[in-house]
Amino acid sequence: MTTSGPRGTVTAIDGKPNLVLTRTFDAPIAQVWAMCTDSGRLERWIGRWEGDPSAGAVDFFMTAESPDAPPSRTVIHVCEPPRRLILETSGDVGGWHLWLELDDSGEGDTATMLTFGHRLAPEDDVGSIGPGWEYYLDRLVAAFEGSEVGAIAFDDYFPALQPYYEKLVAAG
């Protein structure tokens, strides 16, 4: 599988730049929410979490990178099933403010739009972050559809999409 090209934008939200990407699923919102929040389903495309989310934080293991991935402490700022999730990660490379929103008010009985965001910090390398999130969201789509997630190659995304994201930020 190859990427269909970059789809991200940079948008100011609350005065801060956010990398924003979308994907649409022909499925009920509850199914898409589960694929993004249930540890077992999440592991199919990006990683798993361990801990008690009701405590406000979990340990996230990005197992798509490595089966032995170290945990990243992930604070859950907002969890409003099945529509909204806001997280803050921490780890060796710093923290990321990530969010997702699901909307099923569009056309069709089961269409659900996922909007994913990454609040950008001045030191963030959007030339690698943008292609990375395109890659992971396409893995999410493949996992959701029951396709072979391993057929999606990061080399199809990076460095191919890097210039797009570098220009996107420079123009913003």
LOLODO-83583 format. One line per field, with one value per residue (C-alpha): residue in three letters; x, y, z. Coordinates in steps of 0.5 Angstrom, whole numbers, always signed. Example, Ala and Ser with C-alpha at 12.3 -4.5 7.8 and 13.67 -1.06 7.14 Angstrom:
aa [Ala,Ser]
px [+25,+27]
py [-9,-2]
pz [+16,+14]
END
This chain:
aa [Met,Thr,Thr,Ser,Gly,Pro,Arg,Gly,Thr,Val,Thr,Ala,Ile,Asp,Gly,Lys,Pro,Asn,Leu,Val,Leu,Thr,Arg,Thr,Phe,Asp,Ala,Pro,Ile,Ala,Gln,Val,Trp,Ala,Met,Cys,Thr,Asp,Ser,Gly,Arg,Leu,Glu,Arg,Trp,Ile,Gly,Arg,Trp,Glu,Gly,Asp,Pro,Ser,Ala,Gly,Ala,Val,Asp,Phe,Phe,Met,Thr,Ala,Glu,Ser,Pro,Asp,Ala,Pro,Pro,Ser,Arg,Thr,Val,Ile,His,Val,Cys,Glu,Pro,Pro,Arg,Arg,Leu,Ile,Leu,Glu,Thr,Ser,Gly,Asp,Val,Gly,Gly,Trp,His,Leu,Trp,Leu,Glu,Leu,Asp,Asp,Ser,Gly,Glu,Gly,Asp,Thr,Ala,Thr,Met,Leu,Thr,Phe,Gly,His,Arg,Leu,Ala,Pro,Glu,Asp,Asp,Val,Gly,Ser,Ile,Gly,Pro,Gly,Trp,Glu,Tyr,Tyr,Leu,Asp,Arg,Leu,Val,Ala,Ala,Phe,Glu,Gly,Ser,Glu,Val,Gly,Ala,Ile,Ala,Phe,Asp,Asp,Tyr,Phe,Pro,Ala,Leu,Gln,Pro,Tyr,Tyr,Glu,Lys,Leu,Val,Ala,Ala,Gly]
px [+0,+2,+0,-5,-1,-1,-8,-5,-6,-4,-9,-9,-13,-14,-8,-3,-1,-4,-3,-10,-11,-18,-20,-27,-30,-36,-38,-42,-38,-38,-33,-29,-28,-26,-21,-18,-18,-19,-12,-13,-15,-11,-5,-7,-4,+0,+1,-2,-4,-3,-6,-13,-15,-20,-14,-13,-6,-4,+3,+3,+7,+8,+9,+9,+16,+18,+15,+20,+18,+19,+13,+11,+7,+0,-4,-12,-14,-21,-25,-32,-34,-35,-33,-27,-20,-15,-8,-1,+5,+12,+18,+25,+24,+19,+12,+6,-1,-5,-13,-18,-25,-31,-37,-42,-47,-45,-48,-50,-52,-46,-41,-36,-31,-24,-21,-14,-9,-2,-1,+6,+11,+17,+22,+17,+20,+13,+17,+18,+11,+7,+9,+9,+2,-1,+3,-1,-7,-7,-5,-11,-16,-12,-13,-21,-22,-18,-13,-6,-3,+4,+4,+4,+11,+14,+18,+12,+11,+18,+22,+17,+12,+17,+17,+10,+10,+16,+13,+6,+9,+13,+7,+3]
py [+0,+7,+13,+18,+24,+29,+31,+35,+42,+47,+51,+55,+53,+57,+61,+55,+52,+45,+39,+37,+30,+27,+20,+18,+11,+8,+5,+7,+12,+7,+2,+8,+10,+3,+3,+9,+8,+0,-2,-9,-6,+0,-5,-7,+0,+4,+1,-1,+2,-1,+2,+5,+10,+13,+15,+20,+17,+11,+8,+8,+3,+5,-2,-1,+2,-4,-10,-8,+0,+3,+6,+14,+16,+19,+24,+24,+31,+30,+23,+24,+18,+17,+24,+27,+25,+30,+27,+29,+24,+25,+21,+21,+26,+30,+31,+32,+34,+30,+30,+27,+28,+24,+26,+22,+28,+28,+24,+17,+12,+10,+15,+17,+23,+22,+29,+28,+34,+35,+41,+44,+46,+51,+45,+40,+37,+38,+35,+28,+29,+30,+24,+20,+21,+20,+13,+12,+14,+10,+4,+5,+5,-1,-5,-2,-5,-12,-10,-12,-7,-9,-8,+0,+2,+8,+9,+11,+17,+19,+23,+23,+27,+31,+37,+38,+39,+43,+48,+48,+50,+55,+58,+58]
pz [+0,-2,+1,-3,-1,+5,+8,+14,+15,+21,+24,+30,+36,+42,+39,+38,+32,+31,+26,+24,+20,+18,+16,+15,+17,+14,+21,+27,+32,+38,+33,+31,+39,+41,+35,+38,+46,+47,+49,+45,+39,+39,+39,+32,+29,+34,+41,+47,+54,+61,+68,+70,+65,+71,+75,+70,+67,+63,+61,+53,+49,+42,+40,+32,+33,+37,+41,+47,+47,+53,+56,+56,+61,+58,+62,+60,+60,+57,+56,+53,+50,+44,+42,+45,+48,+50,+52,+54,+53,+56,+55,+53,+47,+51,+51,+46,+47,+42,+41,+37,+36,+33,+29,+26,+24,+17,+11,+12,+17,+19,+17,+22,+21,+26,+27,+30,+32,+35,+38,+36,+40,+37,+37,+34,+27,+23,+17,+21,+25,+20,+15,+22,+24,+16,+17,+23,+21,+15,+19,+23,+17,+15,+22,+22,+15,+17,+12,+13,+17,+16,+9,+10,+10,+13,+7,+3,+8,+10,+7,+1,+5,+9,+4,+4,+12,+12,+7,+11,+17,+14,+10,+17]
END
